Amino acid sequence: MLGINGITVRLGGRTIIDRATAAIPPGGRVGLIGRNGAGKSTLMKAIIGEIDPDEGSIDMPRRTRLGYIAQEAPEGAATPLETVLAADVERMELLAEAETCEDPDRLGDVHERLLAIDAYTAESRAARILIGLGFDEAMQAQPIDSFSGGWKMRVALAALLFTQPDVLLLDEPSNHLDLEATLWLENFLKAYPATVLVISHERDLLNNVVDNILHLQGGKLTLYPGGYDSFERQRAERAAQLEAAKASQDAQRARLQDYVSRNSARASTAKQAQSRAKMLAKMQPIAALMEDPSLSFDFPQPNELKPPLITLDLAAVGYEEDTPILQRLNLRIDPDERIALLGRNGNGKTTLARLLAAQLAPMEGEINVSGKMKVGYFTQYQVEELASDSTPLEHMTRVMKDEKPGAIRAQLGRFGFSGDRATQLVTKLSGGERARLALALITRHAPHLLILDEPTNHLDVDAREALVQALHAYDGAVILISHDRHMVELTADRLVLVDSGRAVDYDGSMEDYIDFVLGKNQPRDETKGSGKPKDSKKDRKAAAKERALAREAKSKLTACEKDIAKLEAQCKIIDQAIFEPDDASEAVANLSMSELSHRRGLLSKQIEEKEAEWLELSEALEAAG
């Protein structure tokens, strides 16, 4: 068992973890969650001994082997396969000793130990892990220095998984992975034979892998049984209980305070008043669950453009002349499209995104773009390139230099940077806050098309949900690249598979695609869609027709809601005239009581009809997906 016993950790004079206690069961798979900046990584560093707690202790059985990825990516001329094999230090030392040992007894012990640790199958085990994380046979033989930082971190993850520590500590392991590698990692962790503690904001990973959620909030730890959805239910119940308890306590405090105020001065009741004052002083206030008021995404709405926004006609795109990454691209994007790009990293998703964002020109074929279209393109590079010595207000002022201060502040406020938050240095912002700032900057001109390349890497679970809701409310088109399949499932209504130099519509659901990815090892459910790529004009026309019908239903639904609101406002005016005639509106002040009642009845009937219409439209929209 891993025991966290009343630990307190202070950094820079600020208490990050405050007398936190938890017991991680042996062999448990635990998801460590909490808002950005809550102290999750700090807790992990305390567990591995990188940080010494100011108070309390962390206990575990002797000789427990901890496994944790360092922040520095591996470097050098060694290959990924060599690097992963070298991570098992004991195996490397025993193999070296077996080459030089001359003592027969010791040599027998060495070979016995090599068999015990399965040393002779190590190369195939290491290769399987690397393949699962996206390294094909050719990539496994290339020097590490030939890879980008994200791929180097995959090597570090592969090396850690290969060593099979007794306690596996993972801090956002899917940040550098594509969807396919994330699915493989989930299956690996589900079968892992020892204890796992993983920091993750991936709702699906937390539901599919872990059997307990360890929630860090306000410096305290609470262990919840089950996955993330179970945690959410339990937290909601706890919040309701806390709210009820707080309301009850507040009422009790008010009664005691009132008694003390009324009876302190009278000799006959002074003693009782003093007693109640002591009770009041001893009463520990119940704090409501903390919520982040700055958790805000609100994309400005674009003006309307006629479809299509973009069409690609047999286009090819790449970075080197005569060496296209993607070719024969035939795509049409309409104003309200919600498209997710699927496919392994390196297949060209970002290349396609850059073509659509006009950062790359087509090598062949044509791209036709609506003349008035504006694009907002989000990448992780924009988050990393924010000037750390500037404030959100200074960043926004630079890019909106022709706008009035009120408009600049309003755009920042849409993303939670109002008041003092707008003048805080970027260096003091969390990763999630920086991502929000980058999104605020790229949407300042109300783009018609949002291209989001891995927007969730620095966002916690609640922030991801807020982003999903903001995308639902946004009227423009969205192109999403994300390994967070929960976000893809809730946001996208069209899937495009980028693979083998092509980008074509995928006719299945995300469930079908997951089966398609894992199909090499799992039987397919024949009742589901085929999950094969398609490129049919007929299918695209049918999909466009469905989207047009959905748009029409959504427009009618909005108009219906406005009509109901107007009718209810008229009802309020009449109700006030009936029940508070002295404050009646001039429009109805001269009507008799019978006239008011008659008009109120007509309005009620109209509201009932509109509500029935609203329900019918809602059901139609839901049926259309």
Backbone torsions as a table, in degrees:
resi	resn	phi	psi	omega
1	MET	NA	141.5	174.2
2	LEU	-99.9	114.8	-176.5
3	GLY	-107.4	127.2	175.2
4	ILE	-108.8	110.1	-168.0
5	ASN	-114.1	94.2	173.6
6	GLY	54.8	42.3	-175.9
7	ILE	-82.9	145.0	173.4
8	THR	-125.5	131.4	178.0
9	VAL	-127.1	125.5	177.1
10	ARG	-116.6	134.2	177.7
11	LEU	-128.4	124.8	-179.9
12	GLY	59.9	33.7	179.5
13	GLY	80.7	-0.8	-179.1
14	ARG	-108.4	135.2	179.0
15	THR	-80.0	116.4	-179.8
16	ILE	-92.4	-47.4	178.6
17	ILE	-120.6	129.4	-169.3
18	ASP	-123.0	97.9	177.2
19	ARG	49.3	49.6	-177.3
20	ALA	-83.7	140.5	-178.4
21	THR	-136.9	136.6	175.5
22	ALA	-163.8	155.7	177.4
23	ALA	-124.9	115.9	179.0
24	ILE	-90.1	117.6	-176.5
25	PRO	-67.4	146.8	178.2
26	PRO	-61.8	134.2	-178.3
27	GLY	77.0	3.4	-179.5
28	GLY	-75.6	152.1	173.0
29	ARG	-114.4	108.5	-168.6
30	VAL	-117.9	130.9	174.5
31	GLY	-95.4	120.2	178.2
32	LEU	-94.1	115.1	-175.8
33	ILE	-127.3	165.1	179.4
34	GLY	163.0	163.2	179.6
35	ARG	-62.3	156.7	174.7
36	ASN	-56.9	132.4	-179.7
37	GLY	86.9	1.8	-178.4
38	ALA	-71.5	-23.6	178.8
39	GLY	114.9	20.4	-177.2
40	LYS	-64.1	-48.9	-179.9
41	SER	-65.9	-34.4	176.7
42	THR	-61.7	-42.3	178.3
43	LEU	-62.8	-42.6	178.3
44	MET	-62.2	-41.0	179.2
45	LYS	-65.3	-32.8	175.9
46	ALA	-68.2	-37.6	179.8
47	ILE	-64.5	-40.5	-178.2
48	ILE	-84.2	-3.3	177.1
49	GLY	89.8	7.6	178.8
50	GLU	-74.1	-27.2	176.3
51	ILE	-124.0	133.7	176.1
52	ASP	-91.5	125.3	177.4
53	PRO	-61.8	145.5	175.6
54	ASP	-71.4	-30.9	177.3
55	GLU	-142.1	161.4	175.1
56	GLY	78.3	-173.4	-176.6
57	SER	-149.7	161.2	173.9
58	ILE	-120.9	119.4	-173.4
59	ASP	-115.0	144.2	174.6
60	MET	-157.6	161.5	-179.3
61	PRO	-59.2	150.6	177.6
62	ARG	-60.9	148.8	178.5
63	ARG	65.5	17.9	173.5
64	THR	-67.2	126.9	179.2
65	ARG	-92.4	117.8	178.5
66	LEU	-95.4	140.9	176.6
67	GLY	-124.3	126.1	-175.1
68	TYR	-148.9	139.0	179.6
69	ILE	-84.2	127.5	174.1
70	ALA	-70.6	156.5	-178.8
71	GLN	-69.5	-26.2	-178.0
72	GLU	-80.4	129.1	177.2
73	ALA	-75.2	149.6	178.3
74	PRO	-64.2	149.3	-179.7
75	GLU	-129.9	169.1	170.2
76	GLY	117.0	-176.0	-176.1
77	ALA	-90.7	-7.7	178.9
78	ALA	-64.9	152.7	178.5
79	THR	-83.4	163.8	175.3
80	PRO	-56.1	-41.7	-180.0
81	LEU	-63.1	-44.4	178.8
82	GLU	-63.8	-39.1	-179.1
83	THR	-65.7	-42.4	-179.9
84	VAL	-65.9	-45.1	179.4
85	LEU	-61.6	-38.3	-178.6
86	ALA	-68.8	-16.4	-179.2
87	ALA	-66.8	-27.4	177.4
88	ASP	-85.7	87.3	-173.2
89	VAL	-62.0	-42.0	-177.9
90	GLU	-60.5	-44.2	-179.9
91	ARG	-61.3	-45.7	-179.3
92	MET	-61.6	-41.3	-179.2
93	GLU	-67.7	-40.5	179.7
94	LEU	-67.1	-39.6	177.8
95	LEU	-63.7	-40.5	177.7
96	ALA	-65.1	-41.1	179.7
97	GLU	-66.5	-36.9	179.6
98	ALA	-62.3	-27.9	179.4
99	GLU	-73.9	-27.9	-171.8
100	THR	-115.7	-13.8	-174.0
101	CYS	-67.7	133.6	179.6
102	GLU	-111.9	-7.5	178.7
103	ASP	-85.2	112.9	-176.2
104	PRO	-57.8	-39.6	-179.6
105	ASP	-64.9	-46.6	179.8
106	ARG	-65.2	-39.4	-179.9
107	LEU	-62.4	-38.0	176.7
108	GLY	-63.4	-41.3	177.7
109	ASP	-62.7	-40.7	-178.8
110	VAL	-62.0	-48.5	-178.7
111	HIS	-66.0	-34.2	177.7
112	GLU	-64.1	-42.4	179.6
113	ARG	-67.8	-39.4	178.2
114	LEU	-60.5	-39.2	176.8
115	LEU	-67.1	-39.9	-177.6
116	ALA	-63.3	-36.1	-178.2
117	ILE	-94.0	10.6	176.1
118	ASP	58.6	42.1	-172.7
119	ALA	-67.0	-29.7	-172.4
120	TYR	-81.6	-10.5	173.6
121	THR	-103.7	9.5	-173.1
122	ALA	-59.7	-41.3	-175.9
123	GLU	-63.7	-42.6	179.7
124	SER	-68.8	-36.5	177.5
125	ARG	-64.4	-43.9	179.1
126	ALA	-62.9	-41.4	-179.7
127	ALA	-64.7	-39.4	179.2
128	ARG	-62.4	-41.4	178.8
129	ILE	-63.9	-44.9	-179.5
130	LEU	-64.1	-39.9	177.5
131	ILE	-62.6	-43.0	178.4
132	GLY	-59.7	-32.3	-179.3
133	LEU	-92.2	10.2	170.4
134	GLY	104.0	2.5	-179.0
135	PHE	-92.6	112.0	174.9
136	ASP	-77.7	179.7	-173.6
137	GLU	-60.0	-40.1	-179.8
138	ALA	-65.9	-41.7	-179.2
139	MET	-66.2	-32.6	179.8
140	GLN	-64.6	-21.0	-177.0
141	ALA	-100.1	0.6	179.5
142	GLN	-87.7	152.5	177.0
143	PRO	-66.3	144.9	-177.6
144	ILE	-58.6	-35.5	-178.0
145	ASP	-64.5	-11.4	178.7
146	SER	-85.0	-5.1	-177.5
147	PHE	-100.3	158.7	175.2
148	SER	-74.8	171.7	-178.6
149	GLY	-60.1	-39.2	-180.0
150	GLY	-63.7	-41.3	178.6
151	TRP	-70.3	-34.2	176.5
152	LYS	-63.1	-38.3	178.5
153	MET	-68.5	-28.3	173.3
154	ARG	-64.5	-38.6	177.2
155	VAL	-62.1	-43.3	178.8
156	ALA	-60.5	-41.1	178.1
157	LEU	-65.6	-42.7	178.7
158	ALA	-60.6	-41.8	179.8
159	ALA	-63.2	-40.5	179.3
160	LEU	-65.7	-46.6	-179.6
161	LEU	-62.6	-34.9	-178.5
162	PHE	-65.3	-33.9	-176.2
163	THR	-75.2	-16.0	177.7
164	GLN	48.2	62.8	178.5
165	PRO	-68.0	162.6	179.0
166	ASP	-68.1	-33.8	174.7
167	VAL	-126.4	113.1	-178.1
168	LEU	-95.6	117.6	-178.1
169	LEU	-109.5	119.2	-176.3
170	LEU	-124.1	127.0	-179.8
171	ASP	-111.3	102.9	-178.1
172	GLU	50.1	59.3	-174.3
173	PRO	-66.7	-21.1	-176.4
174	SER	-90.9	1.1	-177.6
175	ASN	-60.1	-33.0	-178.1
176	HIS	-103.0	13.6	-175.6
177	LEU	-110.0	151.6	169.3
178	ASP	-87.1	178.5	-176.0
179	LEU	-60.3	-41.3	-177.1
180	GLU	-63.1	-45.1	178.9
181	ALA	-68.6	-33.4	177.3
182	THR	-63.8	-40.8	177.6
183	LEU	-62.9	-41.8	178.4
184	TRP	-62.8	-44.0	-179.2
185	LEU	-60.7	-41.1	178.2
186	GLU	-57.0	-48.0	-179.7
187	ASN	-63.1	-37.7	178.8
188	PHE	-63.1	-46.6	-176.7
189	LEU	-69.2	-33.7	178.3
190	LYS	-62.0	-31.7	-178.1
191	ALA	-97.9	3.5	-175.4
192	TYR	-67.0	131.6	-170.8
193	PRO	-82.6	-5.6	-176.5
194	ALA	-122.2	-166.3	-176.3
195	THR	-76.7	138.6	177.7
196	VAL	-126.1	130.1	171.7
197	LEU	-124.7	113.7	-173.0
198	VAL	-124.7	127.8	169.8
199	ILE	-85.8	122.3	-179.6
200	SER	-155.1	149.1	172.5
201	HIS	-113.2	12.7	178.8
202	GLU	-85.3	107.2	-177.4
203	ARG	-56.9	-42.4	-177.7
204	ASP	-67.4	-41.4	177.9
205	LEU	-61.8	-42.8	-179.4
206	LEU	-68.1	-28.9	176.9
207	ASN	-80.7	-36.3	-172.5
208	ASN	-87.6	-22.7	-170.8
209	VAL	-110.2	-48.9	-167.6
210	VAL	-86.7	154.4	176.2
211	ASP	-113.0	-1.2	174.3
212	ASN	-147.3	148.8	174.2
213	ILE	-114.4	125.9	175.5
214	LEU	-104.4	109.7	-173.1
215	HIS	-99.3	123.1	178.4
216	LEU	-105.4	115.6	-179.3
217	GLN	-147.7	131.5	179.8
218	GLY	59.4	30.0	179.5
219	GLY	81.3	-4.2	-177.5
220	LYS	-106.1	154.7	178.5
221	LEU	-113.1	136.4	174.1
222	THR	-132.3	128.5	-179.4
223	LEU	-98.8	125.0	179.4
224	TYR	-114.9	132.9	175.4
225	PRO	-72.1	147.3	176.0
226	GLY	97.4	-177.0	-179.8
227	GLY	-87.0	-163.5	-172.8
228	TYR	-68.4	-42.8	-179.1
229	ASP	-61.4	-39.3	176.9
230	SER	-63.4	-42.1	177.0
231	PHE	-58.5	-44.6	-179.0
232	GLU	-59.4	-42.8	178.8
233	ARG	-63.7	-45.1	-179.0
234	GLN	-65.4	-39.0	179.7
235	ARG	-65.9	-39.4	179.2
236	ALA	-63.3	-41.7	177.6
237	GLU	-62.6	-43.5	-179.8
238	ARG	-64.6	-38.6	178.9
239	ALA	-63.1	-42.2	179.4
240	ALA	-64.4	-41.2	178.3
241	GLN	-64.2	-43.1	179.0
242	LEU	-63.2	-41.9	-178.9
243	GLU	-63.5	-42.5	179.1
244	ALA	-65.5	-42.7	179.8
245	ALA	-64.7	-40.0	-179.9
246	LYS	-66.1	-41.7	179.1
247	ALA	-63.1	-41.7	179.0
248	SER	-64.1	-43.5	-179.5
249	GLN	-66.5	-41.0	179.5
250	ASP	-60.2	-40.3	178.3
251	ALA	-65.2	-41.7	179.4
252	GLN	-64.5	-42.6	178.5
253	ARG	-60.6	-42.0	-179.1
254	ALA	-63.1	-41.9	179.6
255	ARG	-64.1	-44.4	179.7
256	LEU	-64.0	-43.8	-179.0
257	GLN	-62.4	-40.3	179.4
258	ASP	-64.2	-42.4	179.8
259	TYR	-63.3	-44.6	-179.2
260	VAL	-61.6	-44.3	-177.9
261	SER	-62.8	-38.8	-175.1
262	ARG	-82.7	-23.9	-169.7
263	ASN	-117.6	-1.6	-177.3
264	SER	-66.3	-35.9	-173.1
265	ALA	-81.3	-17.3	-178.0
266	ARG	-89.7	131.0	-176.4
267	ALA	-61.1	-36.3	-174.9
268	SER	-69.9	-24.3	-176.9
269	THR	-120.0	5.9	-176.0
270	ALA	-61.7	-38.7	-177.9
271	LYS	-64.6	-45.6	178.9
272	GLN	-63.5	-38.4	179.1
273	ALA	-64.2	-40.0	178.9
274	GLN	-64.1	-39.8	178.5
275	SER	-62.3	-43.3	179.9
276	ARG	-69.7	-31.2	176.6
277	ALA	-64.5	-38.0	177.1
278	LYS	-66.4	-41.1	176.7
279	MET	-59.2	-41.4	-179.4
280	LEU	-64.0	-41.1	-178.7
281	ALA	-67.4	-33.7	-178.0
282	LYS	-81.7	-15.8	-175.4
283	MET	-69.1	116.8	179.3
284	GLN	-79.8	122.8	-178.4
285	PRO	-65.7	139.6	176.0
286	ILE	-88.0	121.9	-179.1
287	ALA	-88.2	134.9	174.5
288	ALA	-69.4	156.3	177.1
289	LEU	-59.1	135.4	-177.0
290	MET	-73.7	134.3	172.9
291	GLU	-125.2	149.0	-177.3
292	ASP	-92.1	108.0	-178.1
293	PRO	-68.0	-16.3	-177.7
294	SER	-89.2	3.9	-179.2
295	LEU	-74.1	87.0	-168.0
296	SER	-140.9	130.2	170.2
297	PHE	-133.8	126.2	-179.9
298	ASP	-149.2	97.7	-175.7
299	PHE	-78.2	132.3	177.1
300	PRO	-64.2	142.1	-175.5
301	GLN	-82.0	133.4	178.9
302	PRO	-78.6	159.4	171.5
303	ASN	-75.2	162.1	-171.0
304	GLU	-77.0	137.2	173.5
305	LEU	-125.5	147.6	177.8
306	LYS	-74.7	145.5	176.9
307	PRO	-73.0	155.8	-4.6
308	PRO	-87.8	160.6	173.3
309	LEU	-77.3	-45.2	-177.1
310	ILE	-141.1	140.5	167.0
311	THR	-131.2	137.5	173.7
312	LEU	-110.6	129.5	-178.9
313	ASP	-123.5	101.7	-179.0
314	LEU	50.3	41.1	-177.8
315	ALA	-81.5	150.7	173.3
316	ALA	-128.6	147.4	-177.5
317	VAL	-148.2	146.8	178.3
318	GLY	-173.7	-166.6	-175.9
319	TYR	-114.6	-23.2	179.5
320	GLU	-117.6	139.5	-177.9
321	GLU	-56.8	136.1	179.9
322	ASP	64.4	14.1	177.0
323	THR	-130.9	72.2	-177.9
324	PRO	-70.2	143.4	172.7
325	ILE	-80.9	-42.3	179.0
326	LEU	-128.2	145.6	178.6
327	GLN	-147.7	169.2	-177.7
328	ARG	51.8	46.3	-179.2
329	LEU	-84.7	121.3	175.0
330	ASN	-126.1	98.5	-178.5
331	LEU	-135.5	147.6	172.9
332	ARG	-127.8	133.9	179.4
333	ILE	-122.5	122.9	-178.7
334	ASP	-99.8	167.0	-171.7
335	PRO	-59.0	-26.8	-177.2
336	ASP	-115.6	22.3	-179.0
337	GLU	-64.2	147.6	172.2
338	ARG	-128.4	95.7	-171.3
339	ILE	-113.3	133.1	171.1
340	ALA	-110.7	132.2	176.2
341	LEU	-92.2	122.5	-179.9
342	LEU	-106.3	160.6	177.2
343	GLY	131.5	155.5	-178.6
344	ARG	-64.5	153.3	172.3
345	ASN	-58.0	138.7	-179.3
346	GLY	95.1	-8.2	-179.8
347	ASN	-85.9	-12.8	174.6
348	GLY	118.4	13.6	180.0
349	LYS	-61.6	-48.2	-179.7
350	THR	-66.4	-34.8	177.3
351	THR	-61.5	-44.2	177.3
352	LEU	-63.8	-41.4	178.7
353	ALA	-60.4	-41.2	-179.5
354	ARG	-68.3	-34.0	175.7
355	LEU	-64.3	-45.1	-179.0
356	LEU	-68.3	-26.2	179.3
357	ALA	-88.8	5.5	179.2
358	ALA	66.1	22.6	173.9
359	GLN	-86.9	-17.8	174.2
360	LEU	-128.6	144.4	176.5
361	ALA	-98.4	149.5	178.9
362	PRO	-67.8	139.7	176.0
363	MET	-77.9	-33.3	179.1
364	GLU	-139.8	168.2	176.4
365	GLY	68.1	-161.4	-174.4
366	GLU	-132.7	149.6	167.2
367	ILE	-125.9	123.7	179.2
368	ASN	-112.8	125.5	-173.6
369	VAL	-123.3	136.5	174.9
370	SER	-56.8	130.0	-171.2
371	GLY	-59.6	-30.5	-176.3
372	LYS	-98.7	6.5	-174.8
373	MET	-71.3	136.7	173.8
374	LYS	-115.5	140.5	-175.7
375	VAL	-118.1	136.8	169.8
376	GLY	-111.0	117.3	-173.5
377	TYR	-117.4	115.0	-178.3
378	PHE	-104.7	130.2	172.0
379	THR	-136.6	163.9	178.1
380	GLN	-64.6	-26.9	-179.8
381	TYR	-61.3	-35.1	-179.9
382	GLN	-65.7	-35.3	177.5
383	VAL	-66.2	-44.0	-176.8
384	GLU	-70.9	-25.9	-174.7
385	GLU	-92.8	2.5	175.9
386	LEU	-61.0	135.5	-180.0
387	ALA	-69.2	116.7	-173.8
388	SER	-68.4	-23.5	-177.9
389	ASP	-95.3	11.5	176.2
390	SER	-111.1	164.4	178.5
391	THR	-101.8	162.9	173.5
392	PRO	-54.3	-39.4	179.8
393	LEU	-63.3	-41.3	178.9
394	GLU	-67.2	-41.1	177.1
395	HIS	-59.0	-48.7	-176.2
396	MET	-68.8	-35.9	178.8
397	THR	-63.1	-37.5	179.8
398	ARG	-64.8	-39.0	-176.7
399	VAL	-89.3	-14.7	177.4
400	MET	-118.4	47.2	-170.8
401	LYS	-64.7	-22.8	-179.7
402	ASP	-92.9	1.5	-177.6
403	GLU	-96.0	158.2	177.8
404	LYS	-75.1	154.1	179.9
405	PRO	-53.7	-35.7	179.8
406	GLY	-62.9	-40.7	179.4
407	ALA	-67.3	-38.0	178.8
408	ILE	-64.8	-46.5	178.7
409	ARG	-63.7	-37.2	-179.0
410	ALA	-64.5	-42.0	179.1
411	GLN	-64.9	-40.1	176.6
412	LEU	-65.4	-39.0	-179.6
413	GLY	-63.2	-30.1	177.7
414	ARG	-59.3	-26.0	-175.4
415	PHE	-114.9	22.4	171.7
416	GLY	87.5	7.3	-179.1
417	PHE	-104.1	71.0	177.7
418	SER	-111.8	161.5	179.0
419	GLY	58.9	-135.1	-176.6
420	ASP	-65.7	-23.8	-179.6
421	ARG	-63.0	-27.7	-179.4
422	ALA	-72.2	-19.7	-176.6
423	THR	-111.9	16.7	176.4
424	GLN	-85.3	139.7	-179.9
425	LEU	-64.4	142.3	180.0
426	VAL	-57.8	-34.5	-179.0
427	THR	-60.3	-22.3	179.8
428	LYS	-95.2	-0.1	-180.0
429	LEU	-85.3	147.6	175.1
430	SER	-73.8	169.5	178.0
431	GLY	-58.6	-40.7	179.0
432	GLY	-65.3	-39.3	178.6
433	GLU	-66.1	-37.3	177.6
434	ARG	-65.8	-39.7	177.4
435	ALA	-62.4	-41.8	177.8
436	ARG	-62.0	-39.1	179.2
437	LEU	-65.3	-42.6	178.3
438	ALA	-61.3	-40.2	177.5
439	LEU	-65.9	-37.6	177.2
440	ALA	-62.5	-40.3	-177.6
441	LEU	-68.0	-42.1	-175.0
442	ILE	-79.0	-13.0	-179.6
443	THR	-106.8	13.3	-174.0
444	ARG	-62.1	-26.7	-177.4
445	HIS	-102.6	21.9	179.1
446	ALA	51.8	67.5	-175.7
447	PRO	-66.4	152.0	175.7
448	HIS	-83.5	-22.3	-179.2
449	LEU	-132.5	124.0	174.9
450	LEU	-103.9	123.3	174.6
451	ILE	-111.4	114.4	-173.9
452	LEU	-115.9	110.5	-179.7
453	ASP	-101.8	103.6	-177.5
454	GLU	52.0	62.7	-177.3
455	PRO	-75.9	-11.9	-170.6
456	THR	-98.6	0.3	-171.6
457	ASN	-55.9	-33.7	-177.6
458	HIS	-107.3	10.6	-175.3
459	LEU	-102.7	138.4	174.7
460	ASP	-78.6	177.4	-172.3
461	VAL	-60.7	-44.3	-178.5
462	ASP	-65.1	-39.1	178.8
463	ALA	-65.8	-36.0	177.5
464	ARG	-64.5	-40.4	178.1
465	GLU	-64.2	-39.7	178.9
466	ALA	-64.3	-37.7	178.2
467	LEU	-65.6	-41.8	177.8
468	VAL	-58.5	-46.1	-179.2
469	GLN	-63.7	-38.5	179.0
470	ALA	-65.9	-37.9	177.8
471	LEU	-67.1	-34.8	176.4
472	HIS	-63.2	-37.1	-177.2
473	ALA	-80.7	-14.7	-176.7
474	TYR	-79.3	133.2	-174.9
475	ASP	-89.3	-11.1	-178.4
476	GLY	-82.0	-176.1	178.2
477	ALA	-86.2	151.1	-178.8
478	VAL	-131.5	131.9	169.9
479	ILE	-118.3	122.1	-170.8
480	LEU	-119.1	129.9	168.6
481	ILE	-115.8	116.4	-176.5
482	SER	-157.5	143.3	172.6
483	HIS	-90.1	-2.3	178.0
484	ASP	-86.2	95.2	-173.3
485	ARG	-69.4	-23.1	174.5
486	HIS	-61.0	-44.0	178.5
487	MET	-66.5	-41.2	179.2
488	VAL	-61.3	-46.4	-177.4
489	GLU	-62.6	-37.1	-177.2
490	LEU	-83.4	-18.8	-172.3
491	THR	-106.5	-43.6	-169.7
492	ALA	-90.3	139.4	170.9
493	ASP	-115.5	6.8	177.0
494	ARG	-145.9	131.1	-179.3
495	LEU	-112.4	134.4	177.7
496	VAL	-123.0	122.6	-178.8
497	LEU	-92.5	122.4	177.6
498	VAL	-103.6	109.6	-173.3
499	ASP	-162.3	146.0	175.4
500	SER	53.4	38.3	175.7
501	GLY	78.1	7.8	-179.9
502	ARG	-125.1	165.0	172.4
503	ALA	-136.5	107.6	-175.0
504	VAL	-132.0	154.1	179.2
505	ASP	-63.1	142.1	-179.7
506	TYR	-107.1	124.7	-168.7
507	ASP	-87.6	1.3	179.6
508	GLY	-102.5	-177.6	175.1
509	SER	-90.4	179.2	175.3
510	MET	-63.8	-34.4	176.7
511	GLU	-60.7	-43.9	178.0
512	ASP	-61.5	-41.4	-177.7
513	TYR	-66.0	-40.0	177.9
514	ILE	-61.7	-43.6	176.0
515	ASP	-61.1	-40.3	179.8
516	PHE	-60.8	-42.8	-179.9
517	VAL	-68.0	-43.2	-176.7
518	LEU	-89.1	1.9	-172.4
519	GLY	-60.7	-22.2	179.4
520	LYS	-64.1	-27.5	-175.9
521	ASN	-115.2	-7.3	-175.5
522	GLN	-130.9	140.4	175.7
523	PRO	-68.7	144.4	-180.0
524	ARG	-84.4	150.9	173.8
525	ASP	-86.7	111.9	-173.3
526	GLU	-69.1	-12.3	179.8
527	THR	-79.5	-11.8	-178.2
528	LYS	-89.0	174.0	178.0
529	GLY	-62.2	162.4	-176.1
530	SER	-67.4	-28.9	178.9
531	GLY	68.3	28.4	-179.9
532	LYS	-105.3	152.0	176.4
533	PRO	-62.5	151.3	176.6
534	LYS	-137.2	161.1	178.1
535	ASP	-153.5	62.0	-171.9
536	SER	-114.6	129.3	178.6
537	LYS	-61.9	-39.4	-179.5
538	LYS	-60.2	-45.1	179.9
539	ASP	-64.7	-40.3	-178.3
540	ARG	-66.4	-38.1	178.5
541	LYS	-65.2	-40.9	179.3
542	ALA	-63.8	-42.3	179.1
543	ALA	-64.3	-39.6	179.1
544	ALA	-64.3	-38.7	178.6
545	LYS	-64.3	-43.2	178.3
546	GLU	-60.5	-42.4	179.6
547	ARG	-65.4	-38.0	179.0
548	ALA	-64.2	-41.9	178.1
549	LEU	-64.0	-40.8	179.1
550	ALA	-64.5	-39.5	178.1
551	ARG	-61.5	-44.7	-178.9
552	GLU	-62.4	-43.5	179.5
553	ALA	-64.4	-39.7	-179.8
554	LYS	-65.1	-40.7	179.4
555	SER	-63.6	-43.5	178.1
556	LYS	-64.5	-38.0	179.6
557	LEU	-62.4	-44.0	179.2
558	THR	-62.6	-43.6	179.7
559	ALA	-63.7	-38.5	179.4
560	CYS	-63.8	-42.4	178.8
561	GLU	-62.3	-39.2	178.4
562	LYS	-65.6	-40.5	178.8
563	ASP	-62.7	-43.0	179.4
564	ILE	-61.9	-42.3	-179.9
565	ALA	-62.0	-40.6	179.2
566	LYS	-65.7	-43.6	-179.7
567	LEU	-64.1	-40.2	178.9
568	GLU	-66.1	-35.3	177.3
569	ALA	-64.8	-39.2	177.4
570	GLN	-65.7	-37.3	177.3
571	CYS	-60.7	-41.7	-179.4
572	LYS	-61.5	-39.6	179.9
573	ILE	-63.2	-43.9	-179.5
574	ILE	-68.9	-41.1	178.3
575	ASP	-59.6	-40.1	179.3
576	GLN	-65.2	-38.7	179.0
577	ALA	-65.9	-33.4	-179.9
578	ILE	-75.2	-46.2	-172.1
579	PHE	-96.3	-23.0	178.2
580	GLU	-134.6	68.6	-173.7
581	PRO	-58.4	-27.0	-179.3
582	ASP	-67.4	-26.4	-179.1
583	ASP	-104.9	18.2	-174.8
584	ALA	-66.3	148.2	176.6
585	SER	-67.8	149.2	-179.4
586	GLU	-59.3	-30.4	-175.8
587	ALA	-64.1	-26.5	-177.1
588	VAL	-125.5	5.7	-174.3
589	ALA	-61.6	-30.7	-175.8
590	ASN	-92.8	1.7	-179.5
591	LEU	-81.0	146.7	177.9
592	SER	-77.8	168.6	-178.5
593	MET	-63.3	-37.6	179.6
594	SER	-67.9	-38.3	178.2
595	GLU	-65.6	-40.8	178.7
596	LEU	-63.1	-43.4	-179.7
597	SER	-63.8	-41.5	-179.9
598	HIS	-63.5	-45.9	-179.9
599	ARG	-64.3	-37.4	179.0
600	ARG	-63.2	-38.4	178.2
601	GLY	-65.0	-42.7	178.4
602	LEU	-62.0	-42.9	179.6
603	LEU	-63.3	-41.4	178.6
604	SER	-60.3	-41.6	179.3
605	LYS	-65.1	-42.2	178.7
606	GLN	-62.6	-39.5	179.0
607	ILE	-64.0	-42.1	178.6
608	GLU	-60.2	-42.9	180.0
609	GLU	-64.9	-42.4	-179.7
610	LYS	-67.1	-37.3	178.5
611	GLU	-66.1	-37.7	176.1
612	ALA	-64.8	-41.0	177.5
613	GLU	-63.5	-42.5	179.8
614	TRP	-60.5	-43.1	-179.6
615	LEU	-63.2	-42.6	179.7
616	GLU	-63.1	-43.7	179.7
617	LEU	-66.4	-39.4	178.8
618	SER	-61.5	-43.9	179.9
619	GLU	-65.2	-38.3	179.1
620	ALA	-65.9	-41.3	-179.9
621	LEU	-67.1	-40.2	178.5
622	GLU	-65.1	-40.5	179.3
623	ALA	-65.1	-32.1	179.1
624	ALA	-77.0	-7.4	179.3
625	GLY	78.9	NA	NA
